[in-house]
């Protein structure tokens, strides 16, 4: 048995407990949580830690296979430029991709991430996921605006799904973004995901998306012209809301990722979609578009908010606590307890894994993370706040 205590324990199963005691088995399974009433008497074998203990973090959006692109793409040039650079250099860099993936996996584990929804365009991450101490759910991403190639793109992702199944890796097929999928391909995806437990789509990451949908022009169109020999059949959705409501499976949870430029009327129209989650990746949004998502608007509308890190191609680290620090810096009125819920239990629910992850209760094995260098009086993160794994 192991015993941990700290200035506060955020269980997500009740209010924060001052100087409570967590008892776990050696494998991390929680045996009991004791409320000391704020008075911790000296007791043999209790490890007291100066900070706040929270459940393990849930990363609801990552691109682990892009880890080798760290420091390769300049910041602040917008989504079209970013995508163009990714496509230009991802097959020309002479880097050890497996080593970069392995190092990123270790980084997330040490920073307290226990569960991760990871976007896959290939099987590059599969062998590392098979051995990882993090539980991964692979979202096999489909894209393609050429209607004539819709079946080819669908068959490619079905082959990738066969590989994931053969390795016994949890996985679901998911569309990339509204602006990157033809309507015929959208409908093929919908047919094959009718029983999805989880779907995910990049959503309103850039104002360039709406320009493409409405006028078939703009920076994203210029990017397509550069990489496609011909772009003649632009049979794509005319707007984001119609695509989300009509072209994506209604089965299971749907995670909308980024939401940087989402507007109030769009949020209200999408509220009728059940099991909807809004994933924030603020450090990536600042890196690509130099813009924060409207966190206060989403929170005020009662949206189910979760947290992601995106990839090292658009982020300095894969750290949930850094994402929370960024949110708090721009939106200081949002309290720490709420931020922790977004990064833990909300994420676990979005990924359908709340039976094990997201909160501290006897019998669960959620992982334990220590937050240090906290403003304990005001319950605020500080620039030097760190997160480290206990179990």
C-alpha positions, 0 to 999 in steps of 0.5 A: 500500500502507498499513502499520499497527502498534500495541501489539497486533493482534487478528487472530482468526486466532491469538493477539494479535500484539505490535507486528505489521505489517499491510499492506493495499491502498488499498481495505483488502484485507489483503496480509500480517500480519507478526509482529515478535516484539514488536520493531518496527524503524523502517521507512519508511511504517509508521504506528504507533498506540498501542492495539489494532487489531481487525477491523471490528465486526459489529452483529448487531441494529439498528433503523436506521429508529427513529433519529429516536426518539433521546431521545424515550422515557423509560428504565426503564419496561419493554417494554410501556410502551416498545412503547406509546410507540414505536407512539404517537409514531412517526407523530406526530413531525415529524422528518426521518427520512431525516436521522436515518437518515443520521446514524446510518449515519455514526455506525456507520461512524465507530465501526468497524461494517462489517457490520450486520443491520438490522430493517426494518418499512418501506423507510425505510432502503433508499435510504441502505443502497444508498449506505452504506459499511456492508454491511447485511443487512435483516431484514424483520420480521413481527408480528401477533397477530390470526389473521384478519389473518395473510395480510394481514401476510404479504402486506405483508412480501412486498411489502416484500421485492419492493422490497428485491429490486428495489434489490438489497439483501440481505434475509430475512424474520424474525419479530418476537417469540414474544409478537407473532405468532399461530400462523397467521402463524408458520406462514406465515412458516415456509413463506416462510423455508424457505430462509432463510440468516439468521433473527432473533427478539427473545427473552426481553427481558422477563418480561412476555412469559411472562405474555402467553403463559401467561395472555393477560394482563398489561402486554403484553396491555393494550398490545395492547388499546390499539392493536387494536380487538378482540383476540378470537382469541389463538391464540399459542404457549404458551411460548418454547421450543416456538415457537423449535423448532417454529415457526421455519424450521430453515434457516440461522442463527438469532439470538436477540436480547436474552435478558435474562431467559433461564434455564438450562433454556431455554438447555439445551433450545435447544442442539439447534437447530443454527446458533444465535447469542445476540445481546446488546444490554446498553445497550438492556436496561438502558435498557428493563428496567434489567437485564443479560442473564446473560452469564456463564450464556450464556458458561458454556453455550458459546453462540455470542455476538454483539453488537448495539446495538438502536436509538437509541430505546433507546440513547444511541449505536450503538457496539459498543465501548460495548456491550463496555464495559458487558459488561466492567463487569458481567462483569469476568472476561470477557477482551478477546480474547473480547469482540472475537471476539463483536463481530467473527468471531462476528457475521460467522459469524452473518450468513454473511459470514465470507469477508470480515469478522470476521478479518484474513487475506490476501485478506480486507477486514474493515475495521480499527479502532483501540481507544485508551485501553486498559489494555494491561497487563491487556488491559482496556477503560477508561471512556474507551476509544474505537474509531475506523476506520482503514480 
